[in-house]
Amino acid sequence: MSAAEINEIISFIGIGLLILAIALITLARKKLKGIFRFIFSFMAYICLFVGGLIVLYIVVSGPTM
């Protein structure tokens, strides 16, 4: 597996985490109440933060040869 393929897989994981964060925060705001709302929101913001860091790393690392 080349470095470009590894970066591609890592970027897809980051994008997936961002999509998961969108789904979780939407679920938490529209359907849940109480402690479950807090738990799902907390998980969503963790996914958002980690996914953002992954995408930032891929973008800053530049193109692969």
All heavy atoms as TSV, in Angstrom:
chain	resi	resn	atom	element	x	y	z
A	1	MET	N	N	0.842	-1.173	0.000
A	1	MET	CA	C	0.000	0.000	0.000
A	1	MET	C	C	0.891	1.241	0.000
A	1	MET	O	O	1.772	1.379	0.833
A	1	MET	CB	C	-0.882	-0.023	1.245
A	1	MET	CG	C	-2.198	0.633	1.069
A	1	MET	SD	S	-3.202	0.444	2.546
A	1	MET	CE	C	-4.665	-0.149	1.786
A	2	SER	N	N	0.629	2.142	-0.920
A	2	SER	CA	C	1.449	3.343	-1.027
A	2	SER	C	C	0.989	4.409	-0.027
A	2	SER	O	O	-0.081	4.312	0.576
A	2	SER	CB	C	1.377	3.898	-2.444
A	2	SER	OG	O	0.090	4.413	-2.703
A	3	ALA	N	N	1.820	5.435	0.112
A	3	ALA	CA	C	1.493	6.531	1.033
A	3	ALA	C	C	0.237	7.269	0.590
A	3	ALA	O	O	-0.555	7.726	1.430
A	3	ALA	CB	C	2.669	7.496	1.122
A	4	ALA	N	N	0.039	7.385	-0.722
A	4	ALA	CA	C	-1.157	8.068	-1.225
A	4	ALA	C	C	-2.426	7.296	-0.862
A	4	ALA	O	O	-3.438	7.903	-0.496
A	4	ALA	CB	C	-1.059	8.240	-2.735
A	5	GLU	N	N	-2.365	5.980	-0.945
A	5	GLU	CA	C	-3.541	5.168	-0.585
A	5	GLU	C	C	-3.840	5.244	0.902
A	5	GLU	O	O	-5.004	5.277	1.312
A	5	GLU	CB	C	-3.321	3.721	-1.016
A	5	GLU	CG	C	-3.322	3.531	-2.522
A	5	GLU	CD	C	-2.888	2.142	-2.937
A	5	GLU	OE1	O	-2.159	1.474	-2.154
A	5	GLU	OE2	O	-3.268	1.715	-4.035
A	6	ILE	N	N	-2.795	5.264	1.708
A	6	ILE	CA	C	-2.985	5.383	3.157
A	6	ILE	C	C	-3.608	6.732	3.493
A	6	ILE	O	O	-4.547	6.819	4.305
A	6	ILE	CB	C	-1.650	5.168	3.893
A	6	ILE	CG1	C	-1.212	3.711	3.731
A	6	ILE	CG2	C	-1.774	5.538	5.359
A	6	ILE	CD1	C	0.177	3.422	4.235
A	7	ASN	N	N	-3.108	7.811	2.868
A	7	ASN	CA	C	-3.690	9.136	3.101
A	7	ASN	C	C	-5.139	9.194	2.634
A	7	ASN	O	O	-5.968	9.874	3.252
A	7	ASN	CB	C	-2.871	10.207	2.402
A	7	ASN	CG	C	-1.656	10.612	3.193
A	7	ASN	OD1	O	-1.506	10.223	4.348
A	7	ASN	ND2	N	-0.780	11.364	2.571
A	8	GLU	N	N	-5.452	8.496	1.551
A	8	GLU	CA	C	-6.832	8.462	1.061
A	8	GLU	C	C	-7.753	7.794	2.074
A	8	GLU	O	O	-8.834	8.316	2.371
A	8	GLU	CB	C	-6.878	7.709	-0.267
A	8	GLU	CG	C	-8.259	7.624	-0.872
A	8	GLU	CD	C	-8.271	6.817	-2.156
A	8	GLU	OE1	O	-7.269	6.166	-2.487
A	8	GLU	OE2	O	-9.321	6.840	-2.824
A	9	ILE	N	N	-7.321	6.689	2.636
A	9	ILE	CA	C	-8.133	5.987	3.635
A	9	ILE	C	C	-8.299	6.838	4.883
A	9	ILE	O	O	-9.401	6.946	5.442
A	9	ILE	CB	C	-7.496	4.623	3.965
A	9	ILE	CG1	C	-7.604	3.700	2.747
A	9	ILE	CG2	C	-8.159	3.989	5.174
A	9	ILE	CD1	C	-6.802	2.429	2.862
A	10	ILE	N	N	-7.215	7.484	5.319
A	10	ILE	CA	C	-7.288	8.348	6.499
A	10	ILE	C	C	-8.243	9.511	6.253
A	10	ILE	O	O	-9.034	9.881	7.130
A	10	ILE	CB	C	-5.883	8.842	6.882
A	10	ILE	CG1	C	-5.046	7.683	7.393
A	10	ILE	CG2	C	-5.953	9.940	7.936
A	10	ILE	CD1	C	-3.587	8.019	7.603
A	11	SER	N	N	-8.202	10.093	5.057
A	11	SER	CA	C	-9.104	11.214	4.767
A	11	SER	C	C	-10.556	10.764	4.730
A	11	SER	O	O	-11.440	11.492	5.181
A	11	SER	CB	C	-8.720	11.886	3.454
A	11	SER	OG	O	-8.976	11.038	2.358
A	12	PHE	N	N	-10.826	9.566	4.222
A	12	PHE	CA	C	-12.195	9.051	4.244
A	12	PHE	C	C	-12.681	8.812	5.670
A	12	PHE	O	O	-13.856	9.035	5.980
A	12	PHE	CB	C	-12.314	7.768	3.421
A	12	PHE	CG	C	-12.343	8.000	1.937
A	12	PHE	CD1	C	-11.689	7.141	1.080
A	12	PHE	CD2	C	-13.010	9.085	1.391
A	12	PHE	CE1	C	-11.711	7.344	-0.284
A	12	PHE	CE2	C	-13.040	9.302	0.034
A	12	PHE	CZ	C	-12.389	8.436	-0.815
A	13	ILE	N	N	-11.797	8.372	6.541
A	13	ILE	CA	C	-12.163	8.210	7.953
A	13	ILE	C	C	-12.516	9.564	8.561
A	13	ILE	O	O	-13.505	9.699	9.293
A	13	ILE	CB	C	-11.026	7.520	8.729
A	13	ILE	CG1	C	-10.898	6.059	8.280
A	13	ILE	CG2	C	-11.264	7.597	10.235
A	13	ILE	CD1	C	-9.673	5.354	8.809
A	14	GLY	N	N	-11.719	10.585	8.256
A	14	GLY	CA	C	-12.005	11.931	8.757
A	14	GLY	C	C	-13.333	12.466	8.252
A	14	GLY	O	O	-14.126	13.036	9.011
A	15	ILE	N	N	-13.606	12.270	6.966
A	15	ILE	CA	C	-14.878	12.709	6.401
A	15	ILE	C	C	-16.033	11.943	7.027
A	15	ILE	O	O	-17.088	12.517	7.325
A	15	ILE	CB	C	-14.855	12.555	4.865
A	15	ILE	CG1	C	-13.866	13.536	4.254
A	15	ILE	CG2	C	-16.239	12.769	4.271
A	15	ILE	CD1	C	-13.561	13.270	2.790
A	16	GLY	N	N	-15.841	10.652	7.250
A	16	GLY	CA	C	-16.873	9.838	7.900
A	16	GLY	C	C	-17.171	10.321	9.310
A	16	GLY	O	O	-18.328	10.356	9.734
A	17	LEU	N	N	-16.135	10.693	10.044
A	17	LEU	CA	C	-16.343	11.231	11.393
A	17	LEU	C	C	-17.112	12.544	11.357
A	17	LEU	O	O	-17.957	12.802	12.228
A	17	LEU	CB	C	-15.002	11.414	12.103
A	17	LEU	CG	C	-14.340	10.145	12.622
A	17	LEU	CD1	C	-12.942	10.450	13.121
A	17	LEU	CD2	C	-15.166	9.510	13.718
A	18	LEU	N	N	-16.836	13.378	10.375
A	18	LEU	CA	C	-17.573	14.645	10.255
A	18	LEU	C	C	-19.047	14.387	9.931
A	18	LEU	O	O	-19.936	15.048	10.487
A	18	LEU	CB	C	-16.929	15.526	9.190
A	18	LEU	CG	C	-15.524	16.045	9.507
A	18	LEU	CD1	C	-14.946	16.799	8.319
A	18	LEU	CD2	C	-15.534	16.914	10.740
A	19	ILE	N	N	-19.318	13.427	9.064
A	19	ILE	CA	C	-20.706	13.080	8.735
A	19	ILE	C	C	-21.401	12.483	9.950
A	19	ILE	O	O	-22.569	12.793	10.231
A	19	ILE	CB	C	-20.740	12.132	7.525
A	19	ILE	CG1	C	-20.285	12.887	6.272
A	19	ILE	CG2	C	-22.128	11.536	7.331
A	19	ILE	CD1	C	-20.052	12.003	5.070
A	20	LEU	N	N	-20.691	11.633	10.696
A	20	LEU	CA	C	-21.257	11.062	11.925
A	20	LEU	C	C	-21.575	12.158	12.935
A	20	LEU	O	O	-22.610	12.113	13.620
A	20	LEU	CB	C	-20.290	10.047	12.522
A	20	LEU	CG	C	-20.715	9.360	13.805
A	20	LEU	CD1	C	-21.977	8.529	13.575
A	20	LEU	CD2	C	-19.593	8.497	14.338
A	21	ALA	N	N	-20.720	13.163	13.031
A	21	ALA	CA	C	-20.965	14.282	13.947
A	21	ALA	C	C	-22.235	15.032	13.563
A	21	ALA	O	O	-23.031	15.404	14.434
A	21	ALA	CB	C	-19.774	15.231	13.952
A	22	ILE	N	N	-22.439	15.239	12.272
A	22	ILE	CA	C	-23.668	15.903	11.808
A	22	ILE	C	C	-24.895	15.100	12.212
A	22	ILE	O	O	-25.877	15.645	12.731
A	22	ILE	CB	C	-23.633	16.102	10.283
A	22	ILE	CG1	C	-22.570	17.111	9.896
A	22	ILE	CG2	C	-24.992	16.537	9.758
A	22	ILE	CD1	C	-22.288	17.153	8.409
A	23	ALA	N	N	-24.843	13.797	11.975
A	23	ALA	CA	C	-25.992	12.939	12.305
A	23	ALA	C	C	-26.258	12.917	13.805
A	23	ALA	O	O	-27.415	13.000	14.243
A	23	ALA	CB	C	-25.749	11.523	11.787
A	24	LEU	N	N	-25.214	12.810	14.609
A	24	LEU	CA	C	-25.394	12.746	16.063
A	24	LEU	C	C	-25.939	14.044	16.636
A	24	LEU	O	O	-26.814	14.035	17.500
A	24	LEU	CB	C	-24.068	12.389	16.743
A	24	LEU	CG	C	-23.600	10.949	16.613
A	24	LEU	CD1	C	-22.224	10.788	17.235
A	24	LEU	CD2	C	-24.583	9.996	17.243
A	25	ILE	N	N	-25.436	15.181	16.176
A	25	ILE	CA	C	-25.909	16.441	16.733
A	25	ILE	C	C	-27.341	16.721	16.292
A	25	ILE	O	O	-28.145	17.273	17.055
A	25	ILE	CB	C	-24.955	17.602	16.396
A	25	ILE	CG1	C	-25.157	18.758	17.378
A	25	ILE	CG2	C	-25.127	18.113	15.004
A	25	ILE	CD1	C	-24.739	18.492	18.764
A	26	THR	N	N	-27.688	16.306	15.071
A	26	THR	CA	C	-29.070	16.460	14.617
A	26	THR	C	C	-30.000	15.582	15.446
A	26	THR	O	O	-31.071	16.034	15.870
A	26	THR	CB	C	-29.188	16.106	13.125
A	26	THR	OG1	O	-28.305	16.952	12.390
A	26	THR	CG2	C	-30.604	16.306	12.628
A	27	LEU	N	N	-29.594	14.352	15.689
A	27	LEU	CA	C	-30.391	13.446	16.512
A	27	LEU	C	C	-30.548	13.995	17.925
A	27	LEU	O	O	-31.653	13.987	18.485
A	27	LEU	CB	C	-29.726	12.069	16.554
A	27	LEU	CG	C	-30.371	11.027	17.465
A	27	LEU	CD1	C	-31.704	10.567	16.884
A	27	LEU	CD2	C	-29.448	9.851	17.660
A	28	ALA	N	N	-29.456	14.483	18.489
A	28	ALA	CA	C	-29.497	14.990	19.861
A	28	ALA	C	C	-30.405	16.210	19.984
A	28	ALA	O	O	-31.134	16.349	20.969
A	28	ALA	CB	C	-28.093	15.331	20.329
A	29	ARG	N	N	-30.383	17.078	19.009
A	29	ARG	CA	C	-31.169	18.306	19.109
A	29	ARG	C	C	-32.651	18.094	18.831
A	29	ARG	O	O	-33.492	18.781	19.406
A	29	ARG	CB	C	-30.622	19.359	18.154
A	29	ARG	CG	C	-29.315	19.913	18.613
A	29	ARG	CD	C	-28.867	21.044	17.754
A	29	ARG	NE	N	-27.617	21.606	18.270
A	29	ARG	CZ	C	-27.031	22.656	17.773
A	29	ARG	NH1	N	-27.566	23.281	16.745
A	29	ARG	NH2	N	-25.909	23.104	18.296
A	30	LYS	N	N	-32.979	17.159	17.940
A	30	LYS	CA	C	-34.372	17.019	17.525
A	30	LYS	C	C	-35.135	15.914	18.252
A	30	LYS	O	O	-36.344	16.021	18.414
A	30	LYS	CB	C	-34.440	16.779	16.022
A	30	LYS	CG	C	-33.973	17.969	15.230
A	30	LYS	CD	C	-34.313	17.830	13.783
A	30	LYS	CE	C	-33.787	19.015	13.027
A	30	LYS	NZ	N	-34.787	19.941	12.627
A	31	LYS	N	N	-34.454	14.851	18.678
A	31	LYS	CA	C	-35.166	13.683	19.190
A	31	LYS	C	C	-34.933	13.378	20.662
A	31	LYS	O	O	-35.760	12.738	21.283
A	31	LYS	CB	C	-34.772	12.433	18.381
A	31	LYS	CG	C	-35.058	12.517	16.900
A	31	LYS	CD	C	-36.525	12.388	16.616
A	31	LYS	CE	C	-36.748	12.419	15.108
A	31	LYS	NZ	N	-38.152	12.366	14.779
A	32	LEU	N	N	-33.813	13.795	21.227
A	32	LEU	CA	C	-33.451	13.352	22.574
A	32	LEU	C	C	-33.617	14.463	23.596
A	32	LEU	O	O	-33.617	15.641	23.269
A	32	LEU	CB	C	-32.005	12.858	22.578
A	32	LEU	CG	C	-31.712	11.679	21.657
A	32	LEU	CD1	C	-30.237	11.366	21.675
A	32	LEU	CD2	C	-32.526	10.469	22.027
A	33	LYS	N	N	-33.737	14.033	24.852
A	33	LYS	CA	C	-33.851	14.966	25.972
A	33	LYS	C	C	-33.016	14.439	27.134
A	33	LYS	O	O	-32.711	13.260	27.212
A	33	LYS	CB	C	-35.302	15.106	26.415
A	33	LYS	CG	C	-36.203	15.749	25.389
A	33	LYS	CD	C	-37.567	16.041	25.984
A	33	LYS	CE	C	-38.553	16.530	24.966
A	33	LYS	NZ	N	-38.170	17.706	24.245
A	34	GLY	N	N	-32.661	15.327	28.025
A	34	GLY	CA	C	-31.980	14.936	29.249
A	34	GLY	C	C	-30.546	14.502	29.043
A	34	GLY	O	O	-29.809	15.072	28.247
A	35	ILE	N	N	-30.166	13.467	29.785
A	35	ILE	CA	C	-28.779	13.006	29.789
A	35	ILE	C	C	-28.372	12.422	28.442
A	35	ILE	O	O	-27.217	12.543	28.030
A	35	ILE	CB	C	-28.535	11.998	30.935
A	35	ILE	CG1	C	-27.037	11.687	31.099
A	35	ILE	CG2	C	-29.294	10.708	30.712
A	35	ILE	CD1	C	-26.262	12.825	31.672
A	36	PHE	N	N	-29.320	11.789	27.715
A	36	PHE	CA	C	-28.990	11.226	26.409
A	36	PHE	C	C	-28.623	12.326	25.409
A	36	PHE	O	O	-27.745	12.151	24.583
A	36	PHE	CB	C	-30.145	10.384	25.868
A	36	PHE	CG	C	-30.363	9.117	26.638
A	36	PHE	CD1	C	-31.524	8.927	27.375
A	36	PHE	CD2	C	-29.409	8.125	26.645
A	36	PHE	CE1	C	-31.713	7.770	28.093
A	36	PHE	CE2	C	-29.587	6.964	27.360
A	36	PHE	CZ	C	-30.747	6.782	28.088
A	37	ARG	N	N	-29.288	13.459	25.536
A	37	ARG	CA	C	-28.966	14.596	24.669
A	37	ARG	C	C	-27.537	15.057	24.914
A	37	ARG	O	O	-26.780	15.324	23.983
A	37	ARG	CB	C	-29.953	15.724	24.927
A	37	ARG	CG	C	-29.754	16.906	24.044
A	37	ARG	CD	C	-30.811	17.949	24.299
A	37	ARG	NE	N	-30.647	19.056	23.368
A	37	ARG	CZ	C	-31.489	20.026	23.227
A	37	ARG	NH1	N	-32.583	20.068	23.958
A	37	ARG	NH2	N	-31.260	20.996	22.372
A	38	PHE	N	N	-27.145	15.129	26.175
A	38	PHE	CA	C	-25.788	15.534	26.522
A	38	PHE	C	C	-24.770	14.516	26.023
A	38	PHE	O	O	-23.735	14.894	25.446
A	38	PHE	CB	C	-25.649	15.713	28.037
A	38	PHE	CG	C	-24.239	15.962	28.470
A	38	PHE	CD1	C	-23.650	17.200	28.285
A	38	PHE	CD2	C	-23.485	14.956	29.048
A	38	PHE	CE1	C	-22.343	17.436	28.672
A	38	PHE	CE2	C	-22.187	15.174	29.434
A	38	PHE	CZ	C	-21.614	16.414	29.251
A	39	ILE	N	N	-25.040	13.236	26.227
A	39	ILE	CA	C	-24.102	12.188	25.809
A	39	ILE	C	C	-23.904	12.206	24.300
A	39	ILE	O	O	-22.768	12.162	23.808
A	39	ILE	CB	C	-24.589	10.808	26.297
A	39	ILE	CG1	C	-24.493	10.723	27.826
A	39	ILE	CG2	C	-23.789	9.683	25.645
A	39	ILE	CD1	C	-25.172	9.507	28.416
A	40	PHE	N	N	-24.998	12.278	23.545
A	40	PHE	CA	C	-24.891	12.268	22.087
A	40	PHE	C	C	-24.230	13.550	21.576
A	40	PHE	O	O	-23.450	13.509	20.627
A	40	PHE	CB	C	-26.269	12.073	21.452
A	40	PHE	CG	C	-26.658	10.632	21.335
A	40	PHE	CD1	C	-27.007	9.890	22.451
A	40	PHE	CD2	C	-26.678	10.006	20.100
A	40	PHE	CE1	C	-27.358	8.570	22.353
A	40	PHE	CE2	C	-27.037	8.680	19.979
A	40	PHE	CZ	C	-27.375	7.952	21.110
A	41	SER	N	N	-24.521	14.676	22.203
A	41	SER	CA	C	-23.876	15.923	21.806
A	41	SER	C	C	-22.380	15.871	22.088
A	41	SER	O	O	-21.570	16.305	21.266
A	41	SER	CB	C	-24.490	17.106	22.544
A	41	SER	OG	O	-25.815	17.288	22.161
A	42	PHE	N	N	-22.006	15.334	23.224
A	42	PHE	CA	C	-20.598	15.205	23.582
A	42	PHE	C	C	-19.868	14.305	22.591
A	42	PHE	O	O	-18.776	14.643	22.113
A	42	PHE	CB	C	-20.472	14.664	25.014
A	42	PHE	CG	C	-19.066	14.628	25.521
A	42	PHE	CD1	C	-18.408	15.802	25.842
A	42	PHE	CD2	C	-18.406	13.420	25.680
A	42	PHE	CE1	C	-17.103	15.777	26.311
A	42	PHE	CE2	C	-17.111	13.389	26.150
A	42	PHE	CZ	C	-16.450	14.572	26.469
A	43	MET	N	N	-20.464	13.166	22.251
A	43	MET	CA	C	-19.873	12.264	21.257
A	43	MET	C	C	-19.752	12.956	19.904
A	43	MET	O	O	-18.755	12.781	19.191
A	43	MET	CB	C	-20.698	10.982	21.128
A	43	MET	CG	C	-20.580	10.070	22.307
A	43	MET	SD	S	-21.544	8.538	22.277
A	43	MET	CE	C	-22.256	8.428	20.698
A	44	ALA	N	N	-20.769	13.742	19.530
A	44	ALA	CA	C	-20.748	14.440	18.251
A	44	ALA	C	C	-19.613	15.453	18.201
A	44	ALA	O	O	-18.910	15.554	17.196
A	44	ALA	CB	C	-22.085	15.126	18.009
A	45	TYR	N	N	-19.418	16.200	19.274
A	45	TYR	CA	C	-18.357	17.194	19.274
A	45	TYR	C	C	-16.975	16.547	19.301
A	45	TYR	O	O	-16.028	17.087	18.719
A	45	TYR	CB	C	-18.533	18.192	20.409
A	45	TYR	CG	C	-19.667	19.148	20.132
A	45	TYR	CD1	C	-20.809	19.164	20.919
A	45	TYR	CD2	C	-19.611	20.010	19.053
A	45	TYR	CE1	C	-21.856	20.028	20.651
A	45	TYR	CE2	C	-20.652	20.881	18.765
A	45	TYR	CZ	C	-21.765	20.887	19.572
A	45	TYR	OH	O	-22.800	21.746	19.292
A	46	ILE	N	N	-16.842	15.398	19.930
A	46	ILE	CA	C	-15.576	14.660	19.870
A	46	ILE	C	C	-15.307	14.207	18.435
A	46	ILE	O	O	-14.190	14.351	17.925
A	46	ILE	CB	C	-15.582	13.471	20.845
A	46	ILE	CG1	C	-15.495	13.972	22.280
A	46	ILE	CG2	C	-14.425	12.512	20.548
A	46	ILE	CD1	C	-15.615	12.901	23.329
A	47	CYS	N	N	-16.325	13.658	17.758
A	47	CYS	CA	C	-16.176	13.243	16.361
A	47	CYS	C	C	-15.833	14.435	15.481
A	47	CYS	O	O	-14.991	14.330	14.580
A	47	CYS	CB	C	-17.453	12.578	15.855
A	47	CYS	SG	S	-17.764	10.950	16.523
A	48	LEU	N	N	-16.460	15.566	15.729
A	48	LEU	CA	C	-16.188	16.780	14.954
A	48	LEU	C	C	-14.740	17.225	15.134
A	48	LEU	O	O	-14.052	17.561	14.161
A	48	LEU	CB	C	-17.149	17.891	15.371
A	48	LEU	CG	C	-17.054	19.205	14.636
A	48	LEU	CD1	C	-17.498	19.035	13.190
A	48	LEU	CD2	C	-17.923	20.243	15.317
A	49	PHE	N	N	-14.268	17.217	16.358
A	49	PHE	CA	C	-12.906	17.644	16.653
A	49	PHE	C	C	-11.882	16.702	16.020
A	49	PHE	O	O	-10.942	17.147	15.342
A	49	PHE	CB	C	-12.703	17.730	18.173
A	49	PHE	CG	C	-11.345	18.194	18.574
A	49	PHE	CD1	C	-10.964	19.508	18.399
A	49	PHE	CD2	C	-10.445	17.308	19.132
A	49	PHE	CE1	C	-9.706	19.936	18.769
A	49	PHE	CE2	C	-9.181	17.729	19.499
A	49	PHE	CZ	C	-8.810	19.046	19.326
A	50	VAL	N	N	-12.060	15.399	16.214
A	50	VAL	CA	C	-11.108	14.415	15.672
A	50	VAL	C	C	-11.150	14.421	14.142
A	50	VAL	O	O	-10.103	14.397	13.483
A	50	VAL	CB	C	-11.394	13.012	16.245
A	50	VAL	CG1	C	-10.547	11.958	15.558
A	50	VAL	CG2	C	-11.156	12.989	17.741
A	51	GLY	N	N	-12.352	14.444	13.569
A	51	GLY	CA	C	-12.468	14.492	12.113
A	51	GLY	C	C	-11.842	15.743	11.535
A	51	GLY	O	O	-11.170	15.691	10.498
A	52	GLY	N	N	-12.024	16.871	12.194
A	52	GLY	CA	C	-11.413	18.115	11.746
A	52	GLY	C	C	-9.896	18.062	11.804
A	52	GLY	O	O	-9.211	18.541	10.903
A	53	LEU	N	N	-9.356	17.479	12.870
A	53	LEU	CA	C	-7.902	17.336	12.969
A	53	LEU	C	C	-7.350	16.426	11.873
A	53	LEU	O	O	-6.288	16.707	11.301
A	53	LEU	CB	C	-7.509	16.791	14.344
A	53	LEU	CG	C	-7.594	17.753	15.515
A	53	LEU	CD1	C	-7.219	17.038	16.806
A	53	LEU	CD2	C	-6.702	18.947	15.293
A	54	ILE	N	N	-8.069	15.353	11.582
A	54	ILE	CA	C	-7.626	14.432	10.529
A	54	ILE	C	C	-7.617	15.139	9.176
A	54	ILE	O	O	-6.640	15.054	8.424
A	54	ILE	CB	C	-8.506	13.170	10.501
A	54	ILE	CG1	C	-8.224	12.306	11.725
A	54	ILE	CG2	C	-8.277	12.370	9.225
A	54	ILE	CD1	C	-9.168	11.133	11.888
A	55	VAL	N	N	-8.685	15.838	8.859
A	55	VAL	CA	C	-8.760	16.539	7.573
A	55	VAL	C	C	-7.693	17.632	7.514
A	55	VAL	O	O	-7.041	17.817	6.475
A	55	VAL	CB	C	-10.179	17.096	7.342
A	55	VAL	CG1	C	-10.219	18.012	6.147
A	55	VAL	CG2	C	-11.175	15.956	7.178
A	56	LEU	N	N	-7.490	18.351	8.597
A	56	LEU	CA	C	-6.450	19.373	8.635
A	56	LEU	C	C	-5.072	18.760	8.405
A	56	LEU	O	O	-4.262	19.302	7.645
A	56	LEU	CB	C	-6.478	20.115	9.977
A	56	LEU	CG	C	-5.455	21.221	10.152
A	56	LEU	CD1	C	-5.773	22.382	9.217
A	56	LEU	CD2	C	-5.427	21.680	11.590
A	57	TYR	N	N	-4.798	17.621	9.025
A	57	TYR	CA	C	-3.519	16.939	8.827
A	57	TYR	C	C	-3.321	16.548	7.362
A	57	TYR	O	O	-2.234	16.759	6.799
A	57	TYR	CB	C	-3.437	15.694	9.715
A	57	TYR	CG	C	-2.305	14.778	9.330
A	57	TYR	CD1	C	-0.983	15.115	9.628
A	57	TYR	CD2	C	-2.539	13.600	8.645
A	57	TYR	CE1	C	0.063	14.291	9.261
A	57	TYR	CE2	C	-1.501	12.769	8.271
A	57	TYR	CZ	C	-0.207	13.110	8.582
A	57	TYR	OH	O	0.823	12.298	8.212
A	58	ILE	N	N	-4.339	16.002	6.739
A	58	ILE	CA	C	-4.239	15.570	5.344
A	58	ILE	C	C	-4.001	16.775	4.431
A	58	ILE	O	O	-3.177	16.729	3.520
A	58	ILE	CB	C	-5.501	14.793	4.909
A	58	ILE	CG1	C	-5.611	13.484	5.690
A	58	ILE	CG2	C	-5.516	14.540	3.425
A	58	ILE	CD1	C	-4.488	12.512	5.462
A	59	VAL	N	N	-4.702	17.864	4.689
A	59	VAL	CA	C	-4.556	19.057	3.844
A	59	VAL	C	C	-3.182	19.687	4.026
A	59	VAL	O	O	-2.523	20.063	3.057
A	59	VAL	CB	C	-5.686	20.074	4.144
A	59	VAL	CG1	C	-5.414	21.406	3.473
A	59	VAL	CG2	C	-7.019	19.508	3.713
A	60	VAL	N	N	-2.718	19.801	5.260
A	60	VAL	CA	C	-1.438	20.454	5.533
A	60	VAL	C	C	-0.264	19.590	5.078
A	60	VAL	O	O	0.768	20.117	4.659
A	60	VAL	CB	C	-1.323	20.795	7.031
A	60	VAL	CG1	C	0.064	21.249	7.416
A	60	VAL	CG2	C	-2.346	21.854	7.398
A	61	SER	N	N	-0.423	18.262	5.107
A	61	SER	CA	C	0.693	17.393	4.722
A	61	SER	C	C	1.024	17.496	3.247
A	61	SER	O	O	2.109	17.111	2.830
A	61	SER	CB	C	0.389	15.943	5.106
A	61	SER	OG	O	-0.676	15.430	4.340
A	62	GLY	N	N	0.106	18.010	2.448
A	62	GLY	CA	C	0.388	18.249	1.039
A	62	GLY	C	C	0.273	17.005	0.191
A	62	GLY	O	O	-0.108	15.936	0.673
A	63	PRO	N	N	0.625	17.161	-1.077
A	63	PRO	CA	C	0.509	16.020	-1.981
A	63	PRO	C	C	1.565	14.950	-1.718
A	63	PRO	O	O	2.645	15.257	-1.205
A	63	PRO	CB	C	0.716	16.655	-3.366
A	63	PRO	CG	C	1.496	17.877	-3.096
A	63	PRO	CD	C	1.086	18.352	-1.743
A	64	THR	N	N	1.235	13.728	-2.058
A	64	THR	CA	C	2.180	12.638	-1.929
A	64	THR	C	C	2.804	12.333	-3.270
A	64	THR	O	O	2.183	12.512	-4.313
A	64	THR	CB	C	1.490	11.383	-1.372
A	64	THR	OG1	O	0.383	11.067	-2.200
A	64	THR	CG2	C	1.006	11.595	0.040
A	65	MET	N	N	4.014	11.885	-3.244
A	65	MET	CA	C	4.727	11.596	-4.495
A	65	MET	C	C	4.511	10.160	-4.926
A	65	MET	O	O	4.446	9.269	-4.207
A	65	MET	CB	C	6.223	11.845	-4.329
A	65	MET	CG	C	6.544	13.240	-3.963
A	65	MET	SD	S	6.139	14.328	-5.326
A	65	MET	CE	C	6.248	15.883	-4.533
